[in-house]
Amino acid sequence: MASDGFLQHKCVRWRSCFGLRWQVLVLLLYFSHIISGQIRYSIPEEMKKGSLIGNVAQDLGLDLKRLRAGRARIVTGESVQYTELKTDKGILVVSERIDREQLCGDVTPCSFSFEMILENPMELHLVTVEILDVNDNAPTFQQNDLELKISELASVGARFTLATADDPDVGSNALQNYILTPNDHFVVKQHSNAHGKRYAEMVLQKSLDREEHPRLSLKLIAVDGGNPQRSGSVNIEITVLDANDNAPVFNQSVYRATVMENVPKGTYITTVNASDADGGLNGLVHYSLSKMQNNVDNVFDIDKTTGFISLVGQLDYEKDKKYEVSIEATDQGGLTDSSKVVVDVIDVNDNVPVISVMSFTSPVSEDSPLGTTIGIIHVKDLDSGENCQVSCSLDQNIPFNIKSNVRNYYTLVTGAVLDRESVSEYNITVVATDAGSPPLSSKRTFHLKVSDVNDNAPVFPHGVYNSYIAENNSPGVSIFTVTAKDTDSNQNARISYILEDSDVSGTPVSVYVSVNAESGVIHAVRSFDYEQMKQLRLVVKAQDGGSPPLSSNVTVIIFIQDQNDNAPQVLYPVQTSSSEMVPRSADVGYLVTKVVAVDVDSGQNAWLSYKLQKATDRALFEVGLQNGEIRTIRQVNDKDAVKQRLTVVVEDNGQPSRSATVNVNVAVADSFPEVLSEFTDFTHDKEYNDNLTFYLVLALAVVSFLFITCLVVIISVKIYRWRQSRILYHSNLPVIPYYPPRYADTLGTGTLQHVYNYEVCRTTDSRKSDCQFTRPCSQNVLIMDPSSTGTMQRMQNEKNILDEPDSPVEVSLLQF
């Protein structure tokens, strides 16, 4: 309906307690993409809360789902909201009591307007509700009693202005007629002022006679045209005065004056003048304000003797643009005349524009296209003419524009591309300025937040990082930390670190290192060996939590630092067959041989130095500190031993340093046969070292200790047996001989077997030992008597000792 651009009239019969019929006029006019339509409804005043006004959804052609999805709401801009929108039914109902007289006063027709706003997309519908008057007010007089003093000489046809009744209703329900109670002297005449308001005058139709009727009591009834009819009345008490021939007469029937609405109290308005042809007291005229207009005496005042009219109240053009003040001139005889003063109020620019927010959307996405509507405002100025013409602008250089599509309605739209990372929020100040002189303005600030979209990838400060770690590290140790920054916010700025898949010599890089997804700390998964791997190159990806996620990569090169974890290795001379010969004619500096060693470490850990640790003759040889060359330092002579043994230490420069030793055998001779015999034994001597002597001494000490212990035990057992035999010898008990196991009486000389075989174990080159050993005996014979069992046991123990295998020395069996 809104898009067709035509008017549709819809009559709706209203059934209520008032029994009235009213029509609903729907006026839908297509304005723009924001102003979609206009509807006008007419309803009577004083409807109950919840009463139906109209079906907005049906009249606008809107679906109920559209009302709910668009968050339909009404905005009045007033302090009281008389209507309510039921979005679930699409109807408009009364939410507050509506009093037409309170809302509009005398203005007809009476209506109020508001806007219905829908979002997504933005729509604005103007709704006007006309309030129809019902006869809910009776005409009323400001006074219950009215006293008039009329001379008995008043001529027939004399007019007397009466109090005016006030009826807030309008139209046929307003004041329609005045009725004067029947009497012989007066009739009522009705008139209307410029505003169409009725007032009454009482006209004398029969001369008064004070002597016959000094006082008259009448009643004036004001009746409206409503159904049922309502009325109000005032009592008129007339006092008939003595003769006064001439009534006061105003020199003008209408006085006019103009005044600015902002003039202060006491400002002169105009002066009225009336004259009376009578003389004396009857010619003295007093001026007064009539009661024809309510509350006039609160705004204006008249001097009763001079007719000087001044301002005693506050003028407001927005409330009353014109005043009609009725003036009465009364002489001392009670004769009167009336006139009126028309005061036109001139508007001044005394009202600032009022900015009302119809709709405002915050936050707005930073990727919103140009021209996106973020708010609708309404500007209203209560002044008139140029003073109410308002223009809106923005007081800052910000990426927003303000546009006006409909009078007094403005839209805030984006004027440039938004970037939350540059500016995350704006304070948009709208300035509304009228065209008055001087112009008045008002401001309204809107706080707009810009919501983030994932338009920035994480960024590393550098493209390549170098890190160092010493070899032989503990697994799990932290190597390096990579950190990326994302200028987005919230989830879009949450960064996860991921180790990219790559191979190192065919092995996945994840075997060597791992990356903490939250902190970006790179940990070693295993221990590194510099000799196997000098450096490790890996790629770490930083990925944010946006949708879709954005990422960036950084290369990390881990350099493995060498530690002194390898001792030098001697390549030459070979230990198994190393022997050098120096002729006795060798001069000083003769090169005997060169010790060649390597260290698989690097740097200073691989710098080797050579030192002579031990030598048979230190005064004969020296070793080059850097090159390992063994040279003679003096002339070789005949006294020098043929066999020379050198121990060379090869030491690296690490901290702590590591070393290796090599034994170099040197023969000092002019020919090979000369040293052949010496070198026969020399091949065995090359395996000796100082530790051999220590172990031989230790073995001898242990054997000696065991021998002494056994000897003490044997002696103790022998003494014990001897004492037992003595006890048996002196007793009378028979002696039963005891024969130990394996006893044989072959030769009648003992109980041991004839031959004992012993295995003899010797150390290498034991013939060169300082200890001399006897050869084992093949047979040992013991002669024992009956009391020699202790000796038998001792010999058995000694045999067990000698039978032990792998004995380090050779022992012979002693004969007891």
C-alpha positions in Angstrom: 0.0 0.0 0.0 2.9 2.4 0.9 4.6 1.8 -2.5 1.5 2.5 -4.6 1.5 6.2 -3.6 -2.2 6.6 -3.4 -4.7 7.4 -0.6 -6.9 4.8 0.8 -9.8 5.6 3.0 -11.0 3.1 5.4 -14.1 3.6 7.5 -14.2 1.8 10.8 -17.4 1.8 12.9 -16.6 2.6 16.5 -18.7 1.0 19.2 -18.2 2.3 22.7 -20.0 3.5 25.7 -20.5 6.8 24.0 -22.4 5.2 21.1 -20.4 7.3 18.6 -19.4 6.5 15.2 -16.0 7.5 14.0 -14.0 7.0 10.8 -10.5 5.9 10.3 -8.6 7.7 7.6 -5.5 6.0 6.4 -3.2 8.3 4.4 -0.1 6.4 3.1 2.3 8.6 1.1 5.6 7.4 -0.3 8.4 9.8 0.6 11.7 8.0 0.4 13.5 4.8 1.4 13.1 5.9 5.1 9.7 7.6 5.2 7.4 4.8 4.0 3.9 6.1 4.8 1.4 8.1 6.8 -1.7 7.0 8.5 -4.5 9.1 10.1 -7.0 7.8 12.6 -9.9 9.6 14.3 -11.0 8.5 17.8 -13.2 10.1 20.5 -11.6 11.4 23.6 -11.9 9.8 27.1 -11.5 6.3 25.7 -10.6 3.5 28.1 -7.0 2.2 28.3 -6.5 -0.7 25.9 -9.2 0.5 23.5 -8.5 -0.2 19.8 -7.4 2.7 17.6 -6.6 0.9 14.4 -4.8 -2.1 12.8 -1.5 -0.5 11.9 -0.1 -3.7 10.2 -3.2 -4.1 8.0 -3.4 -0.4 7.1 0.3 -0.2 6.2 0.4 -3.6 4.5 3.0 -4.9 6.9 3.4 -8.5 8.0 3.4 -9.2 11.7 6.8 -11.0 11.4 8.1 -7.7 9.9 6.9 -5.8 12.9 8.7 -8.2 15.3 11.9 -8.6 13.2 12.1 -4.8 12.7 11.7 -4.1 16.4 8.7 -1.8 15.6 8.2 1.0 18.1 6.6 4.4 18.3 8.4 7.6 19.2 6.4 10.6 20.3 9.0 13.0 21.5 6.5 14.1 24.2 6.5 13.4 27.9 3.1 11.5 27.8 2.6 8.7 25.4 -1.1 8.2 24.7 -0.8 5.2 22.4 0.8 1.8 22.5 1.8 -0.5 19.7 1.0 -4.2 20.1 3.5 -5.8 17.8 2.2 -9.3 18.3 -1.2 -8.2 16.8 -0.2 -5.2 14.8 -2.7 -3.0 16.4 -2.6 0.5 18.0 -4.3 0.9 21.4 -4.9 3.6 23.9 -2.3 3.6 26.7 -3.3 6.8 28.6 -6.5 8.8 29.1 -6.9 11.4 26.4 -8.5 14.7 27.3 -9.0 16.7 24.2 -9.4 20.0 26.1 -6.2 19.4 28.0 -4.3 18.3 24.9 -5.5 21.0 22.4 -7.6 23.6 24.2 -9.6 25.6 21.7 -7.7 24.4 18.7 -9.6 22.4 16.2 -9.2 19.9 14.8 -7.2 18.4 17.7 -4.6 15.8 16.8 -1.2 14.5 17.8 1.3 12.8 15.7 4.1 10.3 16.3 6.5 8.1 14.3 6.6 4.3 14.0 10.1 3.1 13.4 11.2 -0.2 12.0 14.8 -1.4 11.5 16.7 -3.7 9.2 15.9 -2.0 6.8 15.1 1.3 8.4 11.5 2.5 7.9 9.7 5.5 9.3 5.9 5.8 9.3 4.1 8.9 10.4 0.9 8.3 12.3 -1.6 11.0 13.1 -4.4 10.5 15.6 -7.3 13.0 15.6 -9.2 13.4 18.8 -12.9 13.9 18.4 -14.6 16.0 21.1 -17.3 14.5 23.3 -19.6 16.6 25.5 -17.8 16.0 28.7 -17.7 19.6 29.9 -20.6 21.8 30.9 -20.5 25.6 30.4 -19.2 27.4 33.5 -19.1 31.0 34.7 -16.1 32.2 36.7 -18.5 33.8 39.2 -21.6 32.4 40.7 -23.1 35.9 41.3 -23.0 39.0 39.1 -24.0 42.4 40.5 -25.2 45.2 38.2 -26.1 48.8 39.1 -28.4 50.3 36.5 -29.9 53.8 36.6 -33.6 54.0 36.5 -33.1 56.5 33.7 -31.5 53.9 31.4 -33.1 54.2 28.1 -34.8 51.3 26.4 -32.3 49.5 24.2 -29.5 50.1 26.6 -27.0 47.2 26.6 -25.3 45.6 29.5 -22.5 43.1 29.0 -22.9 39.9 31.0 -20.3 37.4 32.3 -19.2 35.0 29.6 -19.4 31.2 30.1 -16.5 29.0 29.3 -17.0 25.6 27.7 -13.8 23.7 26.8 -15.6 21.5 24.3 -15.7 22.5 20.7 -18.0 22.2 17.8 -21.6 21.3 18.6 -20.6 20.4 22.1 -19.4 23.9 22.8 -21.4 26.8 24.2 -24.4 27.4 21.9 -26.9 29.6 23.6 -27.6 31.9 26.5 -31.0 31.9 28.2 -32.2 34.6 30.6 -34.9 33.8 33.1 -38.3 35.4 32.0 -38.8 39.0 33.2 -40.5 42.3 32.1 -37.5 44.5 31.7 -34.6 42.6 30.0 -33.9 40.3 27.1 -30.6 38.6 26.2 -28.8 39.1 22.9 -26.0 36.8 21.8 -22.9 37.8 19.9 -19.6 36.1 18.8 -16.1 37.5 19.0 -13.3 37.2 16.5 -12.5 33.7 17.9 -16.1 32.6 17.4 -16.7 32.5 21.1 -20.3 33.5 22.1 -21.0 36.1 24.7 -24.3 37.7 25.9 -25.6 41.2 26.4 -28.6 42.1 28.4 -30.8 44.7 26.6 -33.3 46.8 28.4 -36.7 46.6 26.7 -38.8 48.3 29.4 -37.9 51.3 31.5 -37.0 50.7 35.1 -38.7 52.3 38.0 -36.6 52.4 41.1 -39.5 53.1 43.2 -41.4 50.1 41.9 -38.5 47.6 41.7 -35.3 48.7 43.4 -33.7 45.3 42.9 -34.1 42.6 40.3 -32.9 39.0 40.6 -32.3 37.2 37.3 -30.5 34.0 36.2 -28.4 33.6 33.0 -28.1 30.0 31.8 -25.5 29.0 29.3 -26.4 25.8 27.3 -24.1 23.8 25.0 -25.3 21.7 21.9 -24.1 18.3 23.1 -26.2 15.2 23.6 -27.1 15.0 26.4 -27.1 18.8 26.8 -25.1 20.4 29.5 -25.6 23.9 31.0 -24.2 26.3 33.6 -25.7 29.4 35.2 -24.9 32.7 37.0 -27.2 34.7 39.3 -27.6 38.4 38.3 -28.5 40.9 41.0 -29.5 44.2 39.5 -29.6 47.3 41.7 -31.7 50.2 40.2 -29.9 53.5 40.8 -31.1 56.9 40.7 -31.1 59.0 37.5 -28.0 59.3 35.4 -28.7 60.8 32.0 -25.5 60.0 30.0 -23.5 56.8 29.8 -19.7 56.8 29.1 -18.6 56.5 25.5 -15.3 55.1 24.3 -13.5 57.1 21.6 -12.7 53.9 19.8 -14.6 50.7 19.5 -11.4 48.6 19.0 -7.9 49.4 20.2 -4.9 47.6 18.7 -1.4 47.1 20.1 1.7 44.9 19.3 4.2 43.7 21.8 7.2 41.4 21.8 6.8 38.2 23.7 9.9 38.7 25.8 9.1 42.2 27.2 9.4 42.4 30.9 6.5 42.9 33.3 5.2 46.4 33.6 5.6 47.2 29.9 3.1 49.7 28.6 0.6 48.3 26.1 -1.9 51.1 25.2 -4.3 53.6 26.8 -8.1 53.6 26.4 -10.3 56.6 26.9 -14.0 57.1 27.4 -16.0 60.3 28.1 -19.2 61.0 29.9 -21.3 64.0 29.1 -22.6 64.2 32.6 -21.0 66.5 35.1 -19.8 66.1 38.6 -19.7 62.6 40.0 -21.9 61.2 37.2 -19.2 62.2 34.7 -16.4 60.4 36.6 -15.5 57.3 34.6 -13.7 54.2 36.0 -12.1 51.6 33.8 -12.0 47.8 34.3 -11.3 44.6 32.5 -14.3 42.5 31.7 -14.6 38.8 32.4 -15.1 37.8 28.8 -11.7 36.0 28.6 -10.3 33.7 31.2 -7.2 34.7 33.1 -6.8 38.0 31.2 -6.4 39.8 34.5 -3.3 37.6 35.2 -1.7 39.0 32.0 -2.8 42.6 31.7 -3.8 45.3 34.1 -5.7 48.7 33.6 -5.5 51.7 35.7 -9.1 52.4 36.7 -8.8 56.2 36.4 -6.3 56.7 33.5 -7.1 53.7 31.3 -3.4 52.9 31.2 -3.0 49.2 30.2 0.3 47.4 31.2 1.7 43.9 31.3 1.6 42.1 34.6 2.2 38.5 33.4 4.5 36.7 31.0 3.8 36.5 27.3 4.5 33.4 25.3 3.9 33.5 21.6 4.0 29.7 21.5 1.0 29.6 23.8 -1.1 32.7 22.8 -0.4 34.6 19.7 -3.2 37.2 20.2 -5.2 38.6 23.1 -8.6 40.3 22.9 -9.2 42.3 26.1 -12.6 43.7 26.8 -12.6 47.0 28.6 -15.6 48.6 30.4 -16.1 52.2 31.3 -18.5 52.9 34.1 -19.7 56.2 35.5 -20.9 56.8 39.1 -24.5 56.3 38.0 -23.8 52.8 36.8 -24.0 53.5 33.1 -21.4 51.7 31.1 -19.8 51.3 27.7 -17.5 48.7 26.4 -14.7 48.4 24.0 -11.9 45.9 23.3 -8.2 45.9 22.9 -6.6 43.5 20.5 -3.0 42.7 21.5 -0.8 41.0 18.9 2.2 39.1 20.3 5.3 39.2 18.1 7.5 36.1 18.2 11.1 36.3 19.2 13.7 33.6 18.9 13.6 32.4 22.5 13.4 28.6 22.0 16.4 26.5 21.2 15.9 23.6 18.8 15.2 20.3 20.6 16.9 17.2 19.2 15.1 13.9 19.7 16.6 10.5 18.9 14.4 8.3 16.8 16.9 5.5 16.4 20.6 5.0 17.0 22.7 1.9 16.3 25.9 1.3 18.2 28.2 -0.5 17.7 28.6 -0.4 13.9 30.9 -2.8 12.1 34.1 -1.3 10.7 33.4 -2.9 7.3 30.1 -1.1 6.9 29.7 0.3 3.4 29.6 4.1 2.7 26.2 5.6 3.4 25.2 3.1 6.1 22.5 4.7 8.3 23.5 4.7 12.0 20.8 6.9 13.4 17.7 9.0 12.8 17.0 12.2 14.7 14.1 14.7 14.8 14.6 18.4 15.4 11.8 20.7 16.6 11.8 24.4 17.3 8.7 25.9 19.0 9.3 29.3 17.5 7.6 30.4 14.2 8.7 31.8 10.9 12.4 31.9 10.3 13.0 31.3 14.0 11.8 27.7 13.6 13.8 26.9 10.5 16.5 24.6 11.7 19.6 23.2 10.0 21.8 20.4 11.4 25.5 19.9 11.1 28.4 18.0 12.7 30.9 20.0 14.6 33.9 17.7 14.0 35.9 16.4 11.1 34.7 12.8 11.4 33.8 10.2 8.8 30.1 10.8 9.1 27.5 12.9 7.3 24.1 14.2 8.3 21.3 14.3 5.7 17.8 15.5 5.6 15.2 13.7 3.6 12.0 15.0 5.3 11.5 18.3 7.0 12.9 18.2 10.6 14.1 14.6 10.1 17.8 13.9 9.7 19.8 10.7 9.2 23.3 10.0 10.3 25.3 8.0 7.8 28.9 6.9 7.3 30.9 9.2 5.1 34.1 7.2 4.9 35.5 3.8 5.5 35.8 3.0 9.2 38.9 1.4 10.7 38.6 0.3 14.3 42.3 -0.2 14.6 42.8 3.6 13.9 39.7 4.9 15.8 37.7 2.5 17.9 34.9 4.9 19.0 33.6 8.3 18.1 31.8 11.1 19.9 29.4 12.4 17.2 28.1 15.9 18.1 25.1 17.1 16.2 24.5 20.8 16.2 21.0 22.1 15.5 20.9 25.8 14.7 17.8 27.9 13.9 17.6 30.9 11.5 16.7 33.4 14.1 18.6 36.6 14.9 20.6 36.0 16.9 20.5 32.2 16.0 20.1 29.7 18.8 21.5 26.3 18.7 21.6 23.0 20.7 23.9 20.0 20.7 23.5 16.3 21.1 26.4 14.0 21.4 26.2 10.3 20.3 28.8 7.8 21.5 29.4 5.4 18.7 31.6 2.3 19.0 33.1 0.6 16.0 33.0 -3.2 16.2 35.9 -5.2 15.0 36.2 -7.5 12.0 39.1 -9.8 11.3 40.9 -7.6 8.8 44.4 -7.7 10.2 46.7 -10.7 10.3 49.2 -11.2 13.2 52.5 -9.5 12.6 55.9 -10.5 13.8 58.4 -7.7 14.5 61.0 -9.5 12.4 60.9 -11.9 9.6 63.8 -14.1 10.8 65.0 -14.8 14.4 68.3 -16.3 15.5 68.5 -18.3 18.7 71.3 -20.2 20.4 71.3 -23.2 22.6 74.2 -25.2 24.0 74.4 -28.9 23.0 73.6 -31.7 25.5 70.6 -29.7 26.7 67.9 -31.2 28.8 64.7 -32.1 26.9 61.9 -29.6 27.5 64.2 -26.6 28.1 63.0 -23.3 26.7 64.9 -22.1 23.6 63.2 -19.0 22.4 60.0 -17.1 22.5 58.3 -15.7 19.4 55.7 -13.0 19.8 53.3 -11.6 17.2 50.8 -8.7 17.6 47.3 -8.4 16.1 45.7 -5.0 16.0 42.3 -6.5 16.0 40.4 -7.1 19.3 38.8 -9.8 21.3 38.7 -13.2 19.6 40.1 -11.7 16.4 43.3 -10.8 18.3 43.7 -14.1 20.1 46.9 -15.6 18.6 47.8 -19.3 18.5 51.3 -20.4 17.5 51.7 -23.4 15.3 54.9 -25.2 14.2 54.8 -25.6 10.5 55.5 -29.1 9.1 59.0 -29.4 7.7 61.8 -31.9 7.5 65.4 -31.8 8.8 67.5 -34.3 7.0 64.4 -36.4 6.4 63.2 -36.2 10.0 60.1 -34.1 11.0 61.1 -30.9 12.8 58.5 -31.7 15.5 60.9 -34.5 16.6 63.4 -31.8 17.7 61.3 -28.8 19.0 57.7 -27.9 20.0 55.9 -24.6 20.2 53.5 -23.6 23.0 50.3 -22.5 21.3 49.4 -19.8 23.8 52.8 -18.3 24.7 54.9 -19.0 21.6 57.7 -20.5 23.7 59.8 -22.9 21.7 60.9 -25.9 23.7 63.5 -28.6 22.9 62.0 -32.0 22.6 65.3 -33.8 22.7 68.9 -33.2 23.5 71.0 -31.7 20.6 74.4 -32.9 19.5 76.5 -30.3 17.9 78.6 -32.9 16.1 75.5 -34.2 14.4 73.6 -31.0 13.8 75.0 -27.4 13.6 71.7 -25.5 13.2 68.0 -26.1 13.0 65.7 -24.0 10.8 62.0 -24.0 11.6 58.9 -22.0 10.6 56.3 -20.8 13.2 52.9 -19.7 12.1 50.9 -17.2 14.1 47.1 -17.6 13.5 44.4 -15.4 15.0 41.0 -16.6 16.2 38.9 -14.7 13.6 36.6 -16.3 11.1 38.1 -16.9 8.6 41.4 -16.9 10.5 44.4 -14.9 9.3 48.0 -15.9 9.8 51.6 -15.0 9.2 54.9 -16.9 9.4 58.3 -16.3 10.9 61.5 -18.2 10.4 63.5 -19.2 13.5 67.1 -20.4 13.1 68.4 -22.2 16.1 72.2 -22.4 16.3 73.6 -25.2 18.4 76.6 -24.2 20.4 79.4 -26.6 20.9 80.4 -27.9 24.4 83.5 -29.7 25.3 81.9 -33.1 25.5 84.5 -35.0 23.4 88.0 -35.9 24.5 90.8 -35.8 22.0 91.4 -39.0 20.0 94.9 -40.1 19.2 95.3 -41.2 15.6 99.1 -41.9 15.7 101.0 -43.7 17.1 98.8 -46.7 17.3 98.9 -48.3 20.7 99.0 -51.9 19.7 102.2 -51.7 17.6 103.9 -48.4 18.4 107.7 -48.3 18.6 110.2 -45.8 17.4 114.0 -46.1 17.1 116.5 -43.3 17.6 120.1 -43.7 16.5 122.7 -42.9 19.0 124.2 -40.5 16.6 121.0 -38.4 16.6 121.7 -34.7 17.1 119.7 -32.2 19.2 116.2 -31.6 17.8 116.1 -35.0 16.1 112.4 -35.7 15.1 111.6 -39.0 16.8 107.9 -39.2 15.9 104.8 -37.0 15.8 101.7 -37.5 17.9 98.7 -36.9 15.8 95.3 -36.3 17.5 91.9 -34.8 16.6 89.0 -33.5 18.6 85.5 -33.6 17.0 84.5 -30.5 19.0 84.8 -27.1 17.4 86.3 -23.8 18.2 88.6 -23.6 21.2 87.2 -26.9 22.4 89.2 -28.4 19.5 92.4 -26.5 20.1 94.9 -29.2 21.2 98.1 -29.0 23.1 100.7 -31.7 23.7 102.6 -32.3 27.0 105.1 -34.8 28.1 103.7 -36.4 31.2 106.2 -39.1 32.0 109.4 -40.3 30.4 112.3 -42.7 31.2 114.6 -39.8 30.7 113.0 -36.4 30.7 116.3 -34.7 29.8 116.4 -36.5 26.5 113.0 -35.8 24.8 110.5 -33.0 24.5 107.1 -32.6 22.9 106.0 -29.7 20.8 103.1 -27.9 22.5 101.1 -27.2 19.4 102.3 -29.8 16.8 102.9 -32.9 19.0 106.4 -33.5 17.6 108.7 -35.5 19.8 112.3 -34.3 19.4 115.6 -34.9 21.2 116.7 -32.0 23.4 120.3 -33.2 23.8 122.9 -35.4 22.1 122.2 -39.1 22.6 125.1 -40.9 24.4 126.0 -44.5 25.2 124.8 -44.2 28.8 121.2 -43.7 27.7 119.0 -46.8 28.2 118.0 -48.6 25.1 114.4 -48.8 26.1 112.7 -45.4 26.5 109.0 -45.1 27.4 107.3 -41.7 26.9 103.7 -40.8 28.0 102.3 -37.9 26.1 99.1 -36.1 27.2 96.9 -34.5 24.5 94.6 -31.8 26.1 92.0 -29.6 24.5 91.2 -26.0 25.4 87.6 -26.5 26.7 86.2 -25.6 30.0 86.7 -28.0 31.7 89.3 -29.4 29.5 89.5 -33.0 28.4 92.6 -35.1 27.6 93.9 -38.3 26.3 97.2 -40.1 26.8 99.4 -42.1 24.5 102.5 -44.2 25.3 105.4 -44.0 22.9 108.1 -46.7 23.1 111.5 -45.5 21.8 114.5 -47.6 21.3 117.9 -45.9 21.4 120.1 -48.0 19.1 122.0 -47.8 15.9 120.7 -51.1 14.5 117.7 -53.4 14.9 119.5 -56.6 16.0 121.1 -54.6 18.9 117.7 -54.1 20.5 116.0 -57.4 19.4 116.5 -59.2 22.6 115.4 -56.2 24.6 112.3 -55.8 22.5 111.4 -59.5 23.0 110.5 -58.6 26.6 109.6 -55.1 25.5 106.4 -56.2 23.9 105.2 -57.4 27.2 106.3 -54.3 29.1 104.2 -52.0 26.9 101.0 -53.1 28.7 102.4 -52.3 32.2 101.4 -49.2 34.1 101.7 -48.1 37.6 98.4 -49.6 38.7 99.8 -53.1 38.3 102.1 -52.7 41.3 99.2 -51.4 43.4 97.0 -54.4 42.6 99.9 -56.9 43.4 100.6 -55.3 46.7 96.9 -55.3 47.5 96.6 -59.0 46.6 99.5 -60.0 48.8 98.1 -58.1 51.7 94.7 -59.9 51.4 96.4 -63.3 51.1 98.6 -62.6 54.1 95.6 -61.5 56.1 93.7 -64.7 55.2 96.7 -66.9 56.0 97.2 -65.4 59.4 93.4 -65.7 60.2 93.5 -69.4 59.2 96.6 -70.0 61.2 95.0 -68.5 64.3 91.8 -70.6 63.8 93.8 -73.9 63.3 95.9 -73.3 66.5 92.7 -72.5 68.4 91.0 -75.7 67.2 94.2 -77.7 68.0 94.3 -76.5 71.6 90.6 -77.3 72.0 91.1 -80.9 70.7 94.1 -81.4 72.9 92.1 -80.4 75.9 89.3 -82.8 74.9 91.8 -85.7 74.4 93.3 -85.2 77.8 89.9 -85.5 79.3 89.2 -88.7 77.5 92.7 -90.1 78.4 92.2 -89.8 82.1 88.7 -91.3 81.9 87.8 -95.0 82.1 85.6 -94.9 79.0 86.5 -97.0 76.0 88.0 -95.1 73.0 86.3 -95.6 69.7 88.5 -94.3 66.9 87.0 -91.9 64.4 87.9 -92.2 60.8 87.3 -89.2 58.6 85.7 -89.6 55.2 87.8 -90.9 52.3 90.1 -92.7 54.8 92.4 -95.4 53.3 95.0 -97.5 55.1 97.0 -98.4 52.1 100.4 -97.7 53.4 99.6 -97.5 57.1 101.1 -94.0 57.2 98.0 -91.6 57.1 94.5 -90.8 56.1 95.2 -88.4 53.2 95.1 -89.5 49.6 98.5 -90.1 48.1 98.4 -87.5 45.4 97.0 -83.9 45.4 96.9 -82.1 42.0 97.0 -78.3 42.1 96.3 -75.8 39.4 98.9 -73.0 39.3 97.8 -69.6 38.0 100.4 -67.0 37.3 100.3 -63.4 36.3 101.8 -62.2 33.0 105.5 -62.1 33.2 105.5 -63.5 36.7 108.9 -64.8 36.2 110.1 -61.2 36.4 108.3 -60.7 39.8 110.4 -60.1 42.8 108.5 -62.9 44.6 110.0 -66.4 44.3 107.6 -69.4 44.3 108.3 -73.1 44.9 107.0 -75.8 42.6 104.1 -77.8 43.8 104.8 -81.2 45.4 103.0 -84.2 44.0 102.6 -86.1 47.2 102.5 -85.2 50.9 102.5 -87.8 53.7 101.3 -87.1 57.2 102.0 -89.5 60.2 99.2 -89.2 62.7 98.4 -90.9 65.9 95.0 -91.2 67.4 95.1 -87.8 68.9 96.0 -86.1 65.6 92.5 -85.3 64.3 93.1 -81.6 64.8 96.2 -81.8 62.5 94.0 -83.6 60.0 91.5 -80.9 60.0 94.1 -78.2 59.7 95.6 -79.8 56.6 92.2 -80.2 55.0 91.6 -76.4 55.5 94.9 -75.6 54.0 94.1 -77.8 51.0 90.8 -75.9 50.5 92.6 -72.6 50.5 95.1 -73.8 48.0 92.4 -75.3 45.7 90.8 -71.8 45.0 90.9 -71.1 41.3 92.4 -68.0 39.7 94.6 -67.3 42.6 96.9 -64.4 41.8 100.0 -66.0 43.3 101.5 -69.5 43.3 101.6 -71.3 46.7 103.3 -74.6 47.6 101.9 -77.1 50.1 103.8 -77.2 53.4 104.5 -80.5 55.1 103.6 -80.7 58.8 
